[in-house]
Amino acid sequence: MALDTATRFADPDAAYRLIVEAHRGLDETQSRKLDAALILVLANQIGDLAILQEALALARAAIGPSRPEAAP
């Protein structure tokens, strides 16, 4: 099974609004914790390491190259 990147929501904007609303009133640390918790819940829902790996690669590519690490 491959990662399905087609929109699966009847109303993608409503899905986006739900995510945004879940962050309302949170500070940056709380927001990052919410994101991390949601990622783990959804990763468990996927339940397939190959698909999870594809999803992570796609998300990583979407944010652009990483910053070079500082020399020790």
C-alpha positions in Angstrom: 0.0 0.0 0.0 1.3 3.5 -0.9 0.7 6.8 0.7 -2.5 8.4 -0.7 -1.9 12.1 -1.1 -5.3 12.9 -2.7 -7.6 15.0 -0.6 -9.9 12.7 1.3 -12.0 15.3 3.2 -15.3 16.5 1.7 -14.4 19.9 3.1 -10.6 20.3 3.5 -11.1 23.9 4.8 -13.2 22.6 7.7 -10.5 20.1 8.6 -7.9 22.9 8.5 -10.2 25.1 10.7 -10.5 22.2 13.3 -6.7 22.0 13.5 -6.3 25.8 13.8 -9.1 25.9 16.5 -7.4 23.2 18.5 -4.4 25.5 18.8 -6.4 28.6 19.9 -5.3 29.9 23.3 -2.2 27.7 23.5 1.3 29.1 23.9 4.1 27.9 21.5 5.2 25.1 23.8 1.6 23.8 24.3 1.0 24.1 20.6 4.1 22.0 19.8 3.0 19.4 22.4 -0.4 19.3 20.8 1.2 18.8 17.4 3.4 16.0 18.7 0.5 14.3 20.4 -1.6 14.5 17.3 1.2 13.1 15.2 1.5 10.1 17.5 -2.2 9.5 17.5 -2.4 9.7 13.7 0.8 7.6 13.2 -0.9 4.9 15.3 -4.0 5.2 13.2 -1.9 4.6 10.0 -0.3 1.6 11.6 2.0 1.0 8.7 5.7 1.9 9.0 6.3 2.1 5.2 3.4 4.6 4.8 4.5 6.5 7.9 8.0 6.8 6.4 6.6 8.1 3.1 4.4 10.6 5.0 7.4 11.8 7.0 9.6 12.2 3.9 6.8 14.1 2.1 6.3 16.5 5.1 10.1 17.0 5.5 10.4 17.8 1.8 7.6 20.3 2.1 9.4 22.5 4.6 12.6 22.8 2.6 16.2 21.9 3.4 17.4 21.7 7.0 19.8 24.1 8.5 23.4 23.0 8.7 24.4 21.8 12.2 26.9 23.9 14.1 30.3 22.4 14.5 31.1 21.0 17.9 
